[in-house]
């Protein structure tokens, strides 16, 4: 009887571990590819792993320029966290309200080499890490981009 209980506990544990594993392949694949892209400064992969739905050509070009500046920095660690909801919300710029082009599910954090700096409109600014929104589109995870809220309504 004792062996049956032990066997049931082991089987329950294996089933739970298998269940958890089947829920995360998209996360594992995404994190593996995006980590390699940032560690190896692979701009093409970062662009490929971005959801561009609803992003106008001008915004896409600006985003790619920003990716170029980010990818030039030295990444030392990449991790996928929960979405940190307070960080990813809609905001207003002028008369336009912006949202992300899919629901934010995770935050990608790219930890950078100590002393990293990025050129922004204000000049060179120290940067400790990059934080990017991640969402699911057609069963795959992607980096997300901001779009005008009206454009999102028009696409649906």
Secondary structure, DSSP 8 states (H G I E B T S, - for coil): -HHHHHHHHHHHHHHHHHHHHHT-HHHHHHHHHHHHHHHTT-HHHHHHTB--TT--HHHHHHHHHHHHHHHTS-EEEEEEEE--GGGS--EEETTEEEEESS-EEEEEEEEE-TT-EEEETTEEEE-SEEEEEEEEETTEEEE--EEEHHHHHHH-
